[in-house]
Amino acid sequence: MSRGDTEYECDMVYVMKQAPDFTLLDQAGEAHSLRDYFGQWVVLYFYPKDETPGCTKEACSFRDAREAIAELGNAVVLGISKDSPESHQKFAEKHGLNFTLLSDPDHAVAAAYDSWDPKFFWGKTLLGTKRNTFLIDPSGAIAKEYLGVDPATHATEIIADLKALQNA
């Protein structure tokens, strides 16, 4: 099938539902909407908190892979957490992040992507951001969901899947 159809042919599972649109502020205080990226592949990843070990590892992994990701269908990486634009700015500067971080302070976007749920931590149930990623195709459809990702290997997985989608 072609990319204009509702499914892709290959051995991966695809969701192919329209991605919820949103408008959020980035680390510089500028507004970004998902619709701004129509015509490009979008790697939309949710993470719990700036400067935590797993989130830093994942962000640095995307930083290191950003050029390879960008070469695949002019893809962009967008990271979302409930942290403020100011927190994102410090996080991005400290770690040399070369992609956009978006602030979702009321976690409405995370909830729209089923990424705000109960989490179990030290024997307690708390509400928080799930470490999930959504690969969104140029038409704005969710091509693939990654739930509970491994921050150390996830960027490599995204690159492999983008390559497979480019060849589908």
C-alpha positions as CSV (number, residue, x, y, z in Angstrom):
1,M,0.0,0.0,0.0
2,S,1.1,3.6,-0.5
3,R,1.6,6.1,2.3
4,G,-1.7,7.7,1.2
5,D,-3.6,4.6,2.2
6,T,-4.8,3.9,5.7
7,E,-2.2,1.2,6.4
8,Y,1.3,0.2,5.6
9,E,2.5,-3.2,4.5
10,C,5.3,-4.5,6.6
11,D,5.8,-6.6,9.7
12,M,5.1,-3.8,12.2
13,V,1.9,-3.0,14.0
14,Y,0.4,0.4,12.9
15,V,-2.3,2.4,14.6
16,M,-3.3,4.7,11.7
17,K,-5.6,7.0,13.7
18,Q,-5.5,10.7,13.6
19,A,-3.1,12.2,16.2
20,P,-4.8,14.7,18.6
21,D,-3.7,18.2,17.7
22,F,-2.4,20.5,20.4
23,T,-0.7,23.8,21.0
24,L,2.1,24.0,23.7
25,L,4.9,26.3,24.5
26,D,8.5,25.3,23.9
27,Q,11.7,25.9,25.9
28,A,11.9,29.4,24.3
29,G,8.3,30.3,25.1
30,E,7.1,29.9,21.5
31,A,3.9,28.1,20.6
32,H,4.0,24.9,18.6
33,S,1.0,23.0,17.2
34,L,1.1,19.5,15.8
35,R,-0.5,20.8,12.6
36,D,2.6,23.0,12.1
37,Y,4.4,19.8,11.3
38,F,2.0,18.3,8.7
39,G,4.1,17.1,5.7
40,Q,6.8,15.8,8.0
41,W,7.2,12.7,10.2
42,V,7.0,13.6,13.9
43,V,8.6,11.6,16.7
44,L,6.4,12.7,19.6
45,Y,7.7,11.4,22.9
46,F,6.4,11.9,26.4
47,Y,8.7,11.7,29.4
48,P,8.1,12.2,33.1
49,K,10.6,14.9,34.2
50,D,13.6,17.0,33.2
51,E,16.9,16.1,34.7
52,T,15.9,12.6,36.0
53,P,18.3,9.8,35.0
54,G,16.0,8.0,32.5
55,C,14.7,11.1,31.0
56,T,18.2,12.6,30.5
57,K,19.4,9.3,28.9
58,E,16.4,9.3,26.5
59,A,16.8,13.0,25.6
60,C,20.5,12.6,25.0
61,S,19.8,9.6,22.9
62,F,17.4,11.6,20.7
63,R,20.0,14.4,20.6
64,D,22.7,12.1,19.3
65,A,20.3,10.5,16.8
66,R,18.5,13.7,15.6
67,E,20.5,14.1,12.4
68,A,19.8,10.5,11.4
69,I,16.1,10.9,12.2
70,A,15.9,14.2,10.3
71,E,17.3,12.6,7.2
72,L,14.4,10.2,7.2
73,G,11.4,12.1,5.7
74,N,12.5,15.4,7.2
75,A,11.4,14.0,10.6
76,V,11.4,16.1,13.7
77,V,11.6,15.1,17.4
78,L,9.3,16.8,19.9
79,G,9.6,15.9,23.6
80,I,6.7,16.6,26.0
81,S,6.6,16.7,29.8
82,K,4.7,18.7,32.4
83,D,7.8,20.8,33.2
84,S,7.8,24.5,32.6
85,P,9.4,26.2,29.5
86,E,12.1,27.5,31.9
87,S,12.9,24.0,33.2
88,H,13.0,22.8,29.6
89,Q,15.4,25.7,28.6
90,K,17.8,24.7,31.4
91,F,17.6,21.0,30.6
92,A,18.2,21.7,26.8
93,E,21.1,24.0,27.5
94,K,22.8,21.7,30.0
95,H,22.6,18.7,27.7
96,G,23.0,20.4,24.3
97,L,19.5,19.2,23.2
98,N,19.0,20.0,19.5
99,F,15.2,19.4,19.3
100,T,12.0,21.0,20.7
101,L,10.8,20.4,24.2
102,L,7.2,21.3,24.9
103,S,5.5,22.1,28.2
104,D,2.3,20.4,29.1
105,P,1.7,21.8,32.6
106,D,-1.9,20.5,33.1
107,H,-1.0,17.2,31.3
108,A,-3.9,17.6,28.9
109,V,-1.9,16.6,25.9
110,A,-0.4,13.6,27.7
111,A,-3.9,12.5,28.7
112,A,-5.1,12.9,25.1
113,Y,-2.3,10.5,24.1
114,D,-3.1,8.1,26.9
115,S,0.2,8.9,28.5
116,W,-1.0,10.3,31.8
117,D,-2.0,7.4,34.0
118,P,-1.5,5.8,37.4
119,K,2.1,4.7,37.9
120,F,3.4,2.5,40.7
121,F,6.4,3.9,42.5
122,W,7.9,2.6,45.7
123,G,4.7,0.7,46.6
124,K,2.5,3.7,45.9
125,T,0.1,4.6,43.1
126,L,0.7,8.1,41.7
127,L,-0.6,9.8,38.6
128,G,2.2,10.6,36.2
129,T,3.5,10.7,32.6
130,K,4.1,7.4,31.0
131,R,7.3,7.1,28.9
132,N,5.5,6.7,25.5
133,T,6.3,7.7,22.0
134,F,4.1,8.2,18.9
135,L,5.4,8.1,15.4
136,I,3.1,10.4,13.4
137,D,3.2,10.3,9.6
138,P,3.1,13.4,7.3
139,S,-0.7,13.3,7.1
140,G,-1.0,13.6,10.9
141,A,-1.9,9.9,11.5
142,I,-0.3,7.9,14.3
143,A,1.7,5.3,12.4
144,K,3.1,3.5,15.5
145,E,2.8,3.6,19.2
146,Y,5.7,2.7,21.6
147,L,4.5,2.2,25.1
148,G,6.8,2.1,28.1
149,V,10.0,2.5,26.1
150,D,13.6,1.8,27.1
151,P,15.3,5.2,27.1
152,A,18.7,3.7,26.3
153,T,17.7,2.0,23.0
154,H,14.6,3.9,21.9
155,A,16.1,6.3,19.4
156,T,17.7,3.4,17.5
157,E,14.3,1.7,17.4
158,I,12.8,4.9,15.9
159,I,15.4,5.1,13.2
160,A,14.9,1.5,12.2
161,D,11.1,1.9,12.0
162,L,11.4,5.2,10.1
163,K,13.6,3.4,7.6
164,A,11.1,0.6,7.3
165,L,8.2,3.1,6.8
166,Q,10.2,5.0,4.1
167,N,10.5,1.7,2.2
168,A,6.9,0.5,2.8
